[in-house]
Amino acid sequence: MASTVVQLQIYQNGAWRDFGASVASASTQPNLNISDSAGKAEGCWEYRGKIARSAFHVNWDDTTKTGSSITLCR
């Protein structure tokens, strides 16, 4: 059993904030291909991805990781 949630984040007012809708999958495959359809905000902003994974193998374990940021301008 597994649950994976991917969230795009934007750096605003000195903090990382969720941006757009999160995307979830219950797949137990080692490789997932999921995406968020959020558009870019006006101006230049830093973005990063956040992934939270909960899985059961004898017991439950939770892991949350964030990717490195990238600046995109619109």
Predicted model as a PDB file, atoms N, CA, C, CB and O in Angstrom, pLDDT in the B-factor column:
MODEL        1                                                                  
ATOM      1  N   MET A   1       0.842  -1.170   0.000  1.00 79.00           N  
ATOM      2  CA  MET A   1       0.000   0.000   0.000  1.00 79.00           C  
ATOM      3  C   MET A   1       0.890   1.237   0.000  1.00 79.00           C  
ATOM      4  CB  MET A   1      -0.960  -0.004   1.215  1.00 79.00           C  
ATOM      5  O   MET A   1       1.915   1.286   0.681  1.00 79.00           O  
ATOM      6  N   ALA A   2       0.480   2.228  -0.773  1.00 84.00           N  
ATOM      7  CA  ALA A   2       1.295   3.442  -0.857  1.00 84.00           C  
ATOM      8  C   ALA A   2       0.426   4.630  -1.248  1.00 84.00           C  
ATOM      9  CB  ALA A   2       2.446   3.262  -1.870  1.00 84.00           C  
ATOM     10  O   ALA A   2      -0.619   4.484  -1.881  1.00 84.00           O  
ATOM     11  N   SER A   3       0.883   5.787  -0.860  1.00 86.00           N  
ATOM     12  CA  SER A   3       0.265   7.041  -1.264  1.00 86.00           C  
ATOM     13  C   SER A   3       1.380   8.033  -1.558  1.00 86.00           C  
ATOM     14  CB  SER A   3      -0.708   7.585  -0.162  1.00 86.00           C  
ATOM     15  O   SER A   3       2.259   8.254  -0.725  1.00 86.00           O  
ATOM     16  N   THR A   4       1.341   8.627  -2.741  1.00 88.00           N  
ATOM     17  CA  THR A   4       2.343   9.607  -3.132  1.00 88.00           C  
ATOM     18  C   THR A   4       1.626  10.891  -3.527  1.00 88.00           C  
ATOM     19  CB  THR A   4       3.232   9.075  -4.300  1.00 88.00           C  
ATOM     20  O   THR A   4       0.706  10.866  -4.343  1.00 88.00           O  
ATOM     21  N   VAL A   5       2.047  12.014  -2.946  1.00 88.00           N  
ATOM     22  CA  VAL A   5       1.450  13.309  -3.265  1.00 88.00           C  
ATOM     23  C   VAL A   5       2.570  14.240  -3.733  1.00 88.00           C  
ATOM     24  CB  VAL A   5       0.687  13.912  -2.023  1.00 88.00           C  
ATOM     25  O   VAL A   5       3.580  14.409  -3.050  1.00 88.00           O  
ATOM     26  N   VAL A   6       2.372  14.843  -4.915  1.00 88.00           N  
ATOM     27  CA  VAL A   6       3.334  15.783  -5.477  1.00 88.00           C  
ATOM     28  C   VAL A   6       2.698  17.167  -5.471  1.00 88.00           C  
ATOM     29  CB  VAL A   6       3.767  15.364  -6.923  1.00 88.00           C  
ATOM     30  O   VAL A   6       1.546  17.335  -5.869  1.00 88.00           O  
ATOM     31  N   GLN A   7       3.467  18.160  -5.012  1.00 90.00           N  
ATOM     32  CA  GLN A   7       2.958  19.526  -4.917  1.00 90.00           C  
ATOM     33  C   GLN A   7       3.994  20.495  -5.477  1.00 90.00           C  
ATOM     34  CB  GLN A   7       2.607  19.886  -3.448  1.00 90.00           C  
ATOM     35  O   GLN A   7       5.160  20.454  -5.086  1.00 90.00           O  
ATOM     36  N   LEU A   8       3.573  21.364  -6.389  1.00 90.00           N  
ATOM     37  CA  LEU A   8       4.426  22.446  -6.855  1.00 90.00           C  
ATOM     38  C   LEU A   8       4.416  23.537  -5.791  1.00 90.00           C  
ATOM     39  CB  LEU A   8       3.949  22.997  -8.244  1.00 90.00           C  
ATOM     40  O   LEU A   8       3.366  23.845  -5.227  1.00 90.00           O  
ATOM     41  N   GLN A   9       5.581  24.125  -5.513  1.00 93.00           N  
ATOM     42  CA  GLN A   9       5.676  25.210  -4.537  1.00 93.00           C  
ATOM     43  C   GLN A   9       6.304  26.439  -5.183  1.00 93.00           C  
ATOM     44  CB  GLN A   9       6.498  24.769  -3.304  1.00 93.00           C  
ATOM     45  O   GLN A   9       7.077  26.336  -6.135  1.00 93.00           O  
ATOM     46  N   ILE A  10       5.953  27.607  -4.640  1.00 94.00           N  
ATOM     47  CA  ILE A  10       6.481  28.886  -5.093  1.00 94.00           C  
ATOM     48  C   ILE A  10       7.048  29.615  -3.876  1.00 94.00           C  
ATOM     49  CB  ILE A  10       5.374  29.742  -5.812  1.00 94.00           C  
ATOM     50  O   ILE A  10       6.501  29.519  -2.777  1.00 94.00           O  
ATOM     51  N   TYR A  11       8.144  30.343  -4.079  1.00 96.00           N  
ATOM     52  CA  TYR A  11       8.765  31.090  -2.991  1.00 96.00           C  
ATOM     53  C   TYR A  11       8.200  32.506  -2.998  1.00 96.00           C  
ATOM     54  CB  TYR A  11      10.325  31.105  -3.128  1.00 96.00           C  
ATOM     55  O   TYR A  11       8.485  33.287  -3.906  1.00 96.00           O  
ATOM     56  N   GLN A  12       7.392  32.839  -1.977  1.00 94.00           N  
ATOM     57  CA  GLN A  12       6.752  34.150  -1.873  1.00 94.00           C  
ATOM     58  C   GLN A  12       6.882  34.673  -0.451  1.00 94.00           C  
ATOM     59  CB  GLN A  12       5.264  34.074  -2.287  1.00 94.00           C  
ATOM     60  O   GLN A  12       6.713  33.927   0.513  1.00 94.00           O  
ATOM     61  N   ASN A  13       7.182  35.958  -0.331  1.00 94.00           N  
ATOM     62  CA  ASN A  13       7.244  36.616   0.979  1.00 94.00           C  
ATOM     63  C   ASN A  13       8.142  35.877   1.971  1.00 94.00           C  
ATOM     64  CB  ASN A  13       5.849  36.738   1.559  1.00 94.00           C  
ATOM     65  O   ASN A  13       7.816  35.773   3.153  1.00 94.00           O  
ATOM     66  N   GLY A  14       9.274  35.366   1.483  1.00 96.00           N  
ATOM     67  CA  GLY A  14      10.259  34.737   2.358  1.00 96.00           C  
ATOM     68  C   GLY A  14       9.964  33.313   2.782  1.00 96.00           C  
ATOM     69  O   GLY A  14      10.612  32.804   3.697  1.00 96.00           O  
ATOM     70  N   ALA A  15       8.993  32.644   2.139  1.00 97.00           N  
ATOM     71  CA  ALA A  15       8.657  31.270   2.525  1.00 97.00           C  
ATOM     72  C   ALA A  15       8.173  30.475   1.315  1.00 97.00           C  
ATOM     73  CB  ALA A  15       7.579  31.266   3.630  1.00 97.00           C  
ATOM     74  O   ALA A  15       7.645  31.044   0.359  1.00 97.00           O  
ATOM     75  N   TRP A  16       8.358  29.152   1.363  1.00 97.00           N  
ATOM     76  CA  TRP A  16       7.833  28.276   0.329  1.00 97.00           C  
ATOM     77  C   TRP A  16       6.363  28.024   0.608  1.00 97.00           C  
ATOM     78  CB  TRP A  16       8.624  26.943   0.263  1.00 97.00           C  
ATOM     79  O   TRP A  16       5.987  27.674   1.726  1.00 97.00           O  
ATOM     80  N   ARG A  17       5.518  28.206  -0.429  1.00 95.00           N  
ATOM     81  CA  ARG A  17       4.076  28.021  -0.304  1.00 95.00           C  
ATOM     82  C   ARG A  17       3.597  27.083  -1.413  1.00 95.00           C  
ATOM     83  CB  ARG A  17       3.328  29.389  -0.372  1.00 95.00           C  
ATOM     84  O   ARG A  17       4.141  27.079  -2.517  1.00 95.00           O  
ATOM     85  N   ASP A  18       2.565  26.285  -1.098  1.00 93.00           N  
ATOM     86  CA  ASP A  18       1.981  25.409  -2.110  1.00 93.00           C  
ATOM     87  C   ASP A  18       1.389  26.259  -3.222  1.00 93.00           C  
ATOM     88  CB  ASP A  18       0.901  24.482  -1.491  1.00 93.00           C  
ATOM     89  O   ASP A  18       0.812  27.315  -2.961  1.00 93.00           O  
ATOM     90  N   PHE A  19       1.530  25.803  -4.461  1.00 91.00           N  
ATOM     91  CA  PHE A  19       1.065  26.528  -5.636  1.00 91.00           C  
ATOM     92  C   PHE A  19       0.361  25.543  -6.545  1.00 91.00           C  
ATOM     93  CB  PHE A  19       2.238  27.237  -6.376  1.00 91.00           C  
ATOM     94  O   PHE A  19       0.916  24.490  -6.857  1.00 91.00           O  
ATOM     95  N   GLY A  20      -0.846  25.861  -6.977  1.00 86.00           N  
ATOM     96  CA  GLY A  20      -1.607  24.938  -7.814  1.00 86.00           C  
ATOM     97  C   GLY A  20      -2.181  23.807  -6.978  1.00 86.00           C  
ATOM     98  O   GLY A  20      -2.108  23.825  -5.750  1.00 86.00           O  
ATOM     99  N   ALA A  21      -2.745  22.836  -7.652  1.00 84.00           N  
ATOM    100  CA  ALA A  21      -3.365  21.694  -6.979  1.00 84.00           C  
ATOM    101  C   ALA A  21      -2.348  20.569  -6.810  1.00 84.00           C  
ATOM    102  CB  ALA A  21      -4.596  21.193  -7.772  1.00 84.00           C  
ATOM    103  O   ALA A  21      -1.523  20.328  -7.691  1.00 84.00           O  
ATOM    104  N   SER A  22      -2.415  19.889  -5.679  1.00 85.00           N  
ATOM    105  CA  SER A  22      -1.546  18.726  -5.498  1.00 85.00           C  
ATOM    106  C   SER A  22      -2.056  17.585  -6.375  1.00 85.00           C  
ATOM    107  CB  SER A  22      -1.491  18.293  -3.997  1.00 85.00           C  
ATOM    108  O   SER A  22      -3.225  17.558  -6.760  1.00 85.00           O  
ATOM    109  N   VAL A  23      -1.174  16.653  -6.681  1.00 85.00           N  
ATOM    110  CA  VAL A  23      -1.506  15.491  -7.505  1.00 85.00           C  
ATOM    111  C   VAL A  23      -1.136  14.255  -6.697  1.00 85.00           C  
ATOM    112  CB  VAL A  23      -0.755  15.520  -8.899  1.00 85.00           C  
ATOM    113  O   VAL A  23      -0.042  14.179  -6.139  1.00 85.00           O  
ATOM    114  N   ALA A  24      -2.054  13.277  -6.634  1.00 82.00           N  
ATOM    115  CA  ALA A  24      -1.822  12.093  -5.815  1.00 82.00           C  
ATOM    116  C   ALA A  24      -1.890  10.818  -6.651  1.00 82.00           C  
ATOM    117  CB  ALA A  24      -2.839  12.028  -4.679  1.00 82.00           C  
ATOM    118  O   ALA A  24      -2.557  10.768  -7.684  1.00 82.00           O  
ATOM    119  N   SER A  25      -1.183   9.789  -6.179  1.00 82.00           N  
ATOM    120  CA  SER A  25      -1.198   8.480  -6.815  1.00 82.00           C  
ATOM    121  C   SER A  25      -1.119   7.407  -5.729  1.00 82.00           C  
ATOM    122  CB  SER A  25      -0.024   8.336  -7.835  1.00 82.00           C  
ATOM    123  O   SER A  25      -0.412   7.576  -4.735  1.00 82.00           O  
ATOM    124  N   ALA A  26      -1.841   6.309  -5.919  1.00 79.00           N  
ATOM    125  CA  ALA A  26      -1.780   5.176  -4.991  1.00 79.00           C  
ATOM    126  C   ALA A  26      -0.908   4.051  -5.542  1.00 79.00           C  
ATOM    127  CB  ALA A  26      -3.189   4.650  -4.701  1.00 79.00           C  
ATOM    128  O   ALA A  26      -0.885   2.956  -4.981  1.00 79.00           O  
ATOM    129  N   SER A  27      -0.197   4.308  -6.624  1.00 76.00           N  
ATOM    130  CA  SER A  27       0.637   3.282  -7.265  1.00 76.00           C  
ATOM    131  C   SER A  27       1.775   2.855  -6.344  1.00 76.00           C  
ATOM    132  CB  SER A  27       1.206   3.802  -8.600  1.00 76.00           C  
ATOM    133  O   SER A  27       2.340   3.666  -5.611  1.00 76.00           O  
ATOM    134  N   THR A  28       2.094   1.577  -6.397  1.00 75.00           N  
ATOM    135  CA  THR A  28       3.240   1.060  -5.643  1.00 75.00           C  
ATOM    136  C   THR A  28       4.451   0.846  -6.555  1.00 75.00           C  
ATOM    137  CB  THR A  28       2.868  -0.258  -4.943  1.00 75.00           C  
ATOM    138  O   THR A  28       5.453   0.279  -6.120  1.00 75.00           O  
ATOM    139  N   GLN A  29       4.374   1.284  -7.794  1.00 75.00           N  
ATOM    140  CA  GLN A  29       5.493   1.151  -8.728  1.00 75.00           C  
ATOM    141  C   GLN A  29       6.668   2.014  -8.261  1.00 75.00           C  
ATOM    142  CB  GLN A  29       5.060   1.553 -10.165  1.00 75.00           C  
ATOM    143  O   GLN A  29       6.446   3.053  -7.639  1.00 75.00           O  
ATOM    144  N   PRO A  30       7.900   1.615  -8.541  1.00 73.00           N  
ATOM    145  CA  PRO A  30       9.063   2.411  -8.111  1.00 73.00           C  
ATOM    146  C   PRO A  30       9.210   3.717  -8.889  1.00 73.00           C  
ATOM    147  CB  PRO A  30      10.333   1.593  -8.264  1.00 73.00           C  
ATOM    148  O   PRO A  30       9.838   4.654  -8.394  1.00 73.00           O  
ATOM    149  N   ASN A  31       8.645   3.800 -10.095  1.00 73.00           N  
ATOM    150  CA  ASN A  31       8.731   5.018 -10.905  1.00 73.00           C  
ATOM    151  C   ASN A  31       7.327   5.515 -11.210  1.00 73.00           C  
ATOM    152  CB  ASN A  31       9.521   4.765 -12.219  1.00 73.00           C  
ATOM    153  O   ASN A  31       6.485   4.758 -11.693  1.00 73.00           O  
ATOM    154  N   LEU A  32       7.079   6.789 -10.928  1.00 71.00           N  
ATOM    155  CA  LEU A  32       5.775   7.390 -11.188  1.00 71.00           C  
ATOM    156  C   LEU A  32       5.928   8.516 -12.187  1.00 71.00           C  
ATOM    157  CB  LEU A  32       5.129   7.905  -9.887  1.00 71.00           C  
ATOM    158  O   LEU A  32       6.956   9.191 -12.214  1.00 71.00           O  
ATOM    159  N   ASN A  33       4.916   8.723 -13.005  1.00 70.00           N  
ATOM    160  CA  ASN A  33       4.909   9.828 -13.954  1.00 70.00           C  
ATOM    161  C   ASN A  33       3.625  10.613 -13.707  1.00 70.00           C  
ATOM    162  CB  ASN A  33       5.005   9.319 -15.450  1.00 70.00           C  
ATOM    163  O   ASN A  33       2.578  10.288 -14.266  1.00 70.00           O  
ATOM    164  N   ILE A  34       3.706  11.655 -12.864  1.00 68.00           N  
ATOM    165  CA  ILE A  34       2.547  12.482 -12.559  1.00 68.00           C  
ATOM    166  C   ILE A  34       2.960  13.939 -12.677  1.00 68.00           C  
ATOM    167  CB  ILE A  34       1.982  12.170 -11.139  1.00 68.00           C  
ATOM    168  O   ILE A  34       4.130  14.278 -12.501  1.00 68.00           O  
ATOM    169  N   SER A  35       1.987  14.805 -12.978  1.00 68.00           N  
ATOM    170  CA  SER A  35       2.317  16.216 -13.159  1.00 68.00           C  
ATOM    171  C   SER A  35       1.179  17.105 -12.667  1.00 68.00           C  
ATOM    172  CB  SER A  35       2.622  16.512 -14.634  1.00 68.00           C  
ATOM    173  O   SER A  35       0.037  16.662 -12.541  1.00 68.00           O  
ATOM    174  N   ASP A  36       1.504  18.353 -12.395  1.00 66.00           N  
ATOM    175  CA  ASP A  36       0.567  19.375 -11.957  1.00 66.00           C  
ATOM    176  C   ASP A  36       0.378  20.326 -13.132  1.00 66.00           C  
ATOM    177  CB  ASP A  36       1.080  20.131 -10.666  1.00 66.00           C  
ATOM    178  O   ASP A  36       1.354  20.685 -13.790  1.00 66.00           O  
ATOM    179  N   SER A  37      -0.838  20.736 -13.404  1.00 69.00           N  
ATOM    180  CA  SER A  37      -1.093  21.600 -14.555  1.00 69.00           C  
ATOM    181  C   SER A  37      -1.115  23.086 -14.198  1.00 69.00           C  
ATOM    182  CB  SER A  37      -2.403  21.219 -15.191  1.00 69.00           C  
ATOM    183  O   SER A  37      -1.619  23.893 -14.980  1.00 69.00           O  
ATOM    184  N   ALA A  38      -0.579  23.466 -13.030  1.00 72.00           N  
ATOM    185  CA  ALA A  38      -0.564  24.875 -12.621  1.00 72.00           C  
ATOM    186  C   ALA A  38       0.261  25.703 -13.594  1.00 72.00           C  
ATOM    187  CB  ALA A  38      -0.005  25.022 -11.193  1.00 72.00           C  
ATOM    188  O   ALA A  38       1.331  25.275 -14.026  1.00 72.00           O  
ATOM    189  N   GLY A  39      -0.226  26.874 -13.935  1.00 74.00           N  
ATOM    190  CA  GLY A  39       0.523  27.791 -14.781  1.00 74.00           C  
ATOM    191  C   GLY A  39       1.476  28.630 -13.948  1.00 74.00           C  
ATOM    192  O   GLY A  39       1.398  28.630 -12.720  1.00 74.00           O  
ATOM    193  N   LYS A  40       2.370  29.340 -14.610  1.00 74.00           N  
ATOM    194  CA  LYS A  40       3.321  30.195 -13.891  1.00 74.00           C  
ATOM    195  C   LYS A  40       2.635  31.489 -13.460  1.00 74.00           C  
ATOM    196  CB  LYS A  40       4.559  30.506 -14.774  1.00 74.00           C  
ATOM    197  O   LYS A  40       1.721  31.970 -14.130  1.00 74.00           O  
ATOM    198  N   ALA A  41       3.082  32.043 -12.342  1.00 82.00           N  
ATOM    199  CA  ALA A  41       2.589  33.338 -11.876  1.00 82.00           C  
ATOM    200  C   ALA A  41       3.257  34.450 -12.691  1.00 82.00           C  
ATOM    201  CB  ALA A  41       2.865  33.526 -10.348  1.00 82.00           C  
ATOM    202  O   ALA A  41       4.356  34.256 -13.211  1.00 82.00           O  
ATOM    203  N   GLU A  42       2.611  35.597 -12.806  1.00 88.00           N  
ATOM    204  CA  GLU A  42       3.197  36.746 -13.510  1.00 88.00           C  
ATOM    205  C   GLU A  42       4.470  37.199 -12.810  1.00 88.00           C  
ATOM    206  CB  GLU A  42       2.187  37.917 -13.591  1.00 88.00           C  
ATOM    207  O   GLU A  42       4.522  37.229 -11.580  1.00 88.00           O  
ATOM    208  N   GLY A  43       5.491  37.548 -13.572  1.00 91.00           N  
ATOM    209  CA  GLY A  43       6.765  37.999 -13.014  1.00 91.00           C  
ATOM    210  C   GLY A  43       7.765  36.863 -12.950  1.00 91.00           C  
ATOM    211  O   GLY A  43       7.568  35.819 -13.571  1.00 91.00           O  
ATOM    212  N   CYS A  44       8.844  37.064 -12.195  1.00 93.00           N  
ATOM    213  CA  CYS A  44       9.887  36.052 -12.012  1.00 93.00           C  
ATOM    214  C   CYS A  44       9.772  35.477 -10.602  1.00 93.00           C  
ATOM    215  CB  CYS A  44      11.312  36.657 -12.252  1.00 93.00           C  
ATOM    216  O   CYS A  44       9.772  36.216  -9.618  1.00 93.00           O  
ATOM    217  N   TRP A  45       9.673  34.149 -10.518  1.00 94.00           N  
ATOM    218  CA  TRP A  45       9.493  33.470  -9.231  1.00 94.00           C  
ATOM    219  C   TRP A  45      10.349  32.219  -9.180  1.00 94.00           C  
ATOM    220  CB  TRP A  45       8.010  33.113  -8.997  1.00 94.00           C  
ATOM    221  O   TRP A  45      10.693  31.638 -10.209  1.00 94.00           O  
ATOM    222  N   GLU A  46      10.689  31.813  -7.951  1.00 95.00           N  
ATOM    223  CA  GLU A  46      11.361  30.535  -7.734  1.00 95.00           C  
ATOM    224  C   GLU A  46      10.295  29.474  -7.495  1.00 95.00           C  
ATOM    225  CB  GLU A  46      12.364  30.611  -6.530  1.00 95.00           C  
ATOM    226  O   GLU A  46       9.328  29.701  -6.768  1.00 95.00           O  
ATOM    227  N   TYR A  47      10.486  28.310  -8.118  1.00 94.00           N  
ATOM    228  CA  TYR A  47       9.581  27.174  -7.954  1.00 94.00           C  
ATOM    229  C   TYR A  47      10.390  25.952  -7.557  1.00 94.00           C  
ATOM    230  CB  TYR A  47       8.775  26.902  -9.256  1.00 94.00           C  
ATOM    231  O   TYR A  47      11.586  25.874  -7.836  1.00 94.00           O  
ATOM    232  N   ARG A  48       9.731  24.992  -6.902  1.00 94.00           N  
ATOM    233  CA  ARG A  48      10.331  23.689  -6.616  1.00 94.00           C  
ATOM    234  C   ARG A  48       9.201  22.672  -6.468  1.00 94.00           C  
ATOM    235  CB  ARG A  48      11.225  23.739  -5.320  1.00 94.00           C  
ATOM    236  O   ARG A  48       8.036  23.037  -6.313  1.00 94.00           O  
ATOM    237  N   GLY A  49       9.555  21.429  -6.518  1.00 91.00           N  
ATOM    238  CA  GLY A  49       8.592  20.359  -6.311  1.00 91.00           C  
ATOM    239  C   GLY A  49       8.751  19.758  -4.931  1.00 91.00           C  
ATOM    240  O   GLY A  49       9.858  19.696  -4.395  1.00 91.00           O  
ATOM    241  N   LYS A  50       7.641  19.313  -4.354  1.00 93.00           N  
ATOM    242  CA  LYS A  50       7.657  18.619  -3.055  1.00 93.00           C  
ATOM    243  C   LYS A  50       6.922  17.297  -3.235  1.00 93.00           C  
ATOM    244  CB  LYS A  50       6.990  19.494  -1.909  1.00 93.00           C  
ATOM    245  O   LYS A  50       5.841  17.261  -3.824  1.00 93.00           O  
ATOM    246  N   ILE A  51       7.503  16.218  -2.734  1.00 90.00           N  
ATOM    247  CA  ILE A  51       6.874  14.906  -2.818  1.00 90.00           C  
ATOM    248  C   ILE A  51       6.767  14.322  -1.409  1.00 90.00           C  
ATOM    249  CB  ILE A  51       7.681  13.954  -3.759  1.00 90.00           C  
ATOM    250  O   ILE A  51       7.725  14.342  -0.636  1.00 90.00           O  
ATOM    251  N   ALA A  52       5.588  13.808  -1.097  1.00 91.00           N  
ATOM    252  CA  ALA A  52       5.351  13.151   0.193  1.00 91.00           C  
ATOM    253  C   ALA A  52       4.894  11.728  -0.104  1.00 91.00           C  
ATOM    254  CB  ALA A  52       4.280  13.932   1.067  1.00 91.00           C  
ATOM    255  O   ALA A  52       3.934  11.519  -0.845  1.00 91.00           O  
ATOM    256  N   ARG A  53       5.573  10.768   0.468  1.00 89.00           N  
ATOM    257  CA  ARG A  53       5.287   9.351   0.202  1.00 89.00           C  
ATOM    258  C   ARG A  53       5.025   8.641   1.513  1.00 89.00           C  
ATOM    259  CB  ARG A  53       6.460   8.671  -0.560  1.00 89.00           C  
ATOM    260  O   ARG A  53       5.841   8.697   2.432  1.00 89.00           O  
ATOM    261  N   SER A  54       3.884   7.971   1.598  1.00 89.00           N  
ATOM    262  CA  SER A  54       3.548   7.100   2.724  1.00 89.00           C  
ATOM    263  C   SER A  54       3.397   5.697   2.157  1.00 89.00           C  
ATOM    264  CB  SER A  54       2.230   7.574   3.473  1.00 89.00           C  
ATOM    265  O   SER A  54       2.696   5.499   1.165  1.00 89.00           O  
ATOM    266  N   ALA A  55       4.045   4.732   2.775  1.00 86.00           N  
ATOM    267  CA  ALA A  55       3.983   3.358   2.266  1.00 86.00           C  
ATOM    268  C   ALA A  55       3.966   2.369   3.425  1.00 86.00           C  
ATOM    269  CB  ALA A  55       5.178   3.067   1.328  1.00 86.00           C  
ATOM    270  O   ALA A  55       4.481   2.639   4.510  1.00 86.00           O  
ATOM    271  N   PHE A  56       3.359   1.214   3.161  1.00 83.00           N  
ATOM    272  CA  PHE A  56       3.268   0.163   4.167  1.00 83.00           C  
ATOM    273  C   PHE A  56       4.003  -1.074   3.674  1.00 83.00           C  
ATOM    274  CB  PHE A  56       1.791  -0.172   4.489  1.00 83.00           C  
ATOM    275  O   PHE A  56       3.677  -1.631   2.626  1.00 83.00           O  
ATOM    276  N   HIS A  57       4.996  -1.492   4.440  1.00 78.00           N  
ATOM    277  CA  HIS A  57       5.704  -2.756   4.232  1.00 78.00           C  
ATOM    278  C   HIS A  57       6.120  -3.207   5.618  1.00 78.00           C  
ATOM    279  CB  HIS A  57       6.959  -2.606   3.244  1.00 78.00           C  
ATOM    280  O   HIS A  57       7.186  -2.826   6.100  1.00 78.00           O  
ATOM    281  N   VAL A  58       5.313  -3.995   6.252  1.00 83.00           N  
ATOM    282  CA  VAL A  58       5.405  -4.423   7.646  1.00 83.00           C  
ATOM    283  C   VAL A  58       4.890  -3.313   8.581  1.00 83.00           C  
ATOM    284  CB  VAL A  58       6.871  -4.798   8.002  1.00 83.00           C  
ATOM    285  O   VAL A  58       4.111  -3.588   9.494  1.00 83.00           O  
ATOM    286  N   ASN A  59       5.317  -2.079   8.359  1.00 86.00           N  
ATOM    287  CA  ASN A  59       4.774  -0.944   9.109  1.00 86.00           C  
ATOM    288  C   ASN A  59       4.732   0.281   8.193  1.00 86.00           C  
ATOM    289  CB  ASN A  59       5.629  -0.653  10.390  1.00 86.00           C  
ATOM    290  O   ASN A  59       5.305   0.264   7.103  1.00 86.00           O  
ATOM    291  N   TRP A  60       4.055   1.339   8.636  1.00 87.00           N  
ATOM    292  CA  TRP A  60       3.953   2.564   7.838  1.00 87.00           C  
ATOM    293  C   TRP A  60       5.206   3.405   7.974  1.00 87.00           C  
ATOM    294  CB  TRP A  60       2.731   3.380   8.256  1.00 87.00           C  
ATOM    295  O   TRP A  60       5.801   3.471   9.049  1.00 87.00           O  
ATOM    296  N   ASP A  61       5.609   4.051   6.884  1.00 89.00           N  
ATOM    297  CA  ASP A  61       6.742   4.973   6.897  1.00 89.00           C  
ATOM    298  C   ASP A  61       6.378   6.162   6.014  1.00 89.00           C  
ATOM    299  CB  ASP A  61       8.065   4.273   6.402  1.00 89.00           C  
ATOM    300  O   ASP A  61       5.775   5.997   4.954  1.00 89.00           O  
ATOM    301  N   ASP A  62       6.745   7.346   6.452  1.00 91.00           N  
ATOM    302  CA  ASP A  62       6.475   8.575   5.709  1.00 91.00           C  
ATOM    303  C   ASP A  62       7.777   9.266   5.357  1.00 91.00           C  
ATOM    304  CB  ASP A  62       5.569   9.518   6.519  1.00 91.00           C  
ATOM    305  O   ASP A  62       8.688   9.348   6.181  1.00 91.00           O  
ATOM    306  N   THR A  63       7.863   9.768   4.122  1.00 92.00           N  
ATOM    307  CA  THR A  63       9.032  10.506   3.666  1.00 92.00           C  
ATOM    308  C   THR A  63       8.560  11.726   2.882  1.00 92.00           C  
ATOM    309  CB  THR A  63       9.964   9.607   2.796  1.00 92.00           C  
ATOM    310  O   THR A  63       7.678  11.619   2.031  1.00 92.00           O  
ATOM    311  N   THR A  64       9.152  12.889   3.173  1.00 94.00           N  
ATOM    312  CA  THR A  64       8.868  14.099   2.404  1.00 94.00           C  
ATOM    313  C   THR A  64      10.189  14.671   1.912  1.00 94.00           C  
ATOM    314  CB  THR A  64       8.083  15.149   3.260  1.00 94.00           C  
ATOM    315  O   THR A  64      11.131  14.831   2.687  1.00 94.00           O  
ATOM    316  N   LYS A  65      10.252  14.974   0.633  1.00 95.00           N  
ATOM    317  CA  LYS A  65      11.470  15.536   0.031  1.00 95.00           C  
ATOM    318  C   LYS A  65      11.086  16.715  -0.847  1.00 95.00           C  
ATOM    319  CB  LYS A  65      12.242  14.459  -0.799  1.00 95.00           C  
ATOM    320  O   LYS A  65       9.973  16.779  -1.368  1.00 95.00           O  
ATOM    321  N   THR A  66      12.025  17.654  -1.008  1.00 95.00           N  
ATOM    322  CA  THR A  66      11.833  18.765  -1.936  1.00 95.00           C  
ATOM    323  C   THR A  66      12.981  18.782  -2.929  1.00 95.00           C  
ATOM    324  CB  THR A  66      11.736  20.117  -1.181  1.00 95.00           C  
ATOM    325  O   THR A  66      14.106  18.401  -2.607  1.00 95.00           O  
ATOM    326  N   GLY A  67      12.682  19.230  -4.138  1.00 94.00           N  
ATOM    327  CA  GLY A  67      13.695  19.344  -5.172  1.00 94.00           C  
ATOM    328  C   GLY A  67      14.396  20.688  -5.082  1.00 94.00           C  
ATOM    329  O   GLY A  67      14.000  21.556  -4.304  1.00 94.00           O  
ATOM    330  N   SER A  68      15.428  20.850  -5.873  1.00 96.00           N  
ATOM    331  CA  SER A  68      16.096  22.147  -5.935  1.00 96.00           C  
ATOM    332  C   SER A  68      15.188  23.119  -6.684  1.00 96.00           C  
ATOM    333  CB  SER A  68      17.499  22.033  -6.629  1.00 96.00           C  
ATOM    334  O   SER A  68      14.327  22.714  -7.465  1.00 96.00           O  
ATOM    335  N   SER A  69      15.398  24.395  -6.433  1.00 96.00           N  
ATOM    336  CA  SER A  69      14.514  25.414  -7.026  1.00 96.00           C  
ATOM    337  C   SER A  69      15.017  25.851  -8.395  1.00 96.00           C  
ATOM    338  CB  SER A  69      14.401  26.635  -6.099  1.00 96.00           C  
ATOM    339  O   SER A  69      16.184  25.669  -8.742  1.00 96.00           O  
ATOM    340  N   ILE A  70      14.097  26.435  -9.161  1.00 94.00           N  
ATOM    341  CA  ILE A  70      14.402  27.003 -10.463  1.00 94.00           C  
ATOM    342  C   ILE A  70      13.613  28.306 -10.575  1.00 94.00           C  
ATOM    343  CB  ILE A  70      14.050  26.003 -11.635  1.00 94.00           C  
ATOM    344  O   ILE A  70      12.474  28.390 -10.115  1.00 94.00           O  
ATOM    345  N   THR A  71      14.218  29.313 -11.183  1.00 95.00           N  
ATOM    346  CA  THR A  71      13.528  30.588 -11.394  1.00 95.00           C  
ATOM    347  C   THR A  71      12.947  30.614 -12.801  1.00 95.00           C  
ATOM    348  CB  THR A  71      14.493  31.793 -11.173  1.00 95.00           C  
ATOM    349  O   THR A  71      13.651  30.386 -13.785  1.00 95.00           O  
ATOM    350  N   LEU A  72      11.644  30.897 -12.877  1.00 91.00           N  
ATOM    351  CA  LEU A  72      10.945  31.002 -14.153  1.00 91.00           C  
ATOM    352  C   LEU A  72      10.292  32.371 -14.244  1.00 91.00           C  
ATOM    353  CB  LEU A  72       9.888  29.872 -14.311  1.00 91.00           C  
ATOM    354  O   LEU A  72       9.757  32.870 -13.253  1.00 91.00           O  
ATOM    355  N   CYS A  73      10.330  32.982 -15.420  1.00 91.00           N  
ATOM    356  CA  CYS A  73       9.734  34.285 -15.641  1.00 91.00           C  
ATOM    357  C   CYS A  73       8.627  34.186 -16.685  1.00 91.00           C  
ATOM    358  CB  CYS A  73      10.799  35.299 -16.078  1.00 91.00           C  
ATOM    359  O   CYS A  73       8.730  33.451 -17.667  1.00 91.00           O  
ATOM    360  N   ARG A  74       7.581  34.937 -16.441  1.00 81.00           N  
ATOM    361  CA  ARG A  74       6.452  34.951 -17.378  1.00 81.00           C  
ATOM    362  C   ARG A  74       6.156  36.377 -17.739  1.00 81.00           C  
ATOM    363  CB  ARG A  74       5.197  34.265 -16.780  1.00 81.00           C  
ATOM    364  O   ARG A  74       5.240  36.638 -18.518  1.00 81.00           O  
TER     365      ARG A  74                                                      
ENDMDL                                                                          
END                                                                             
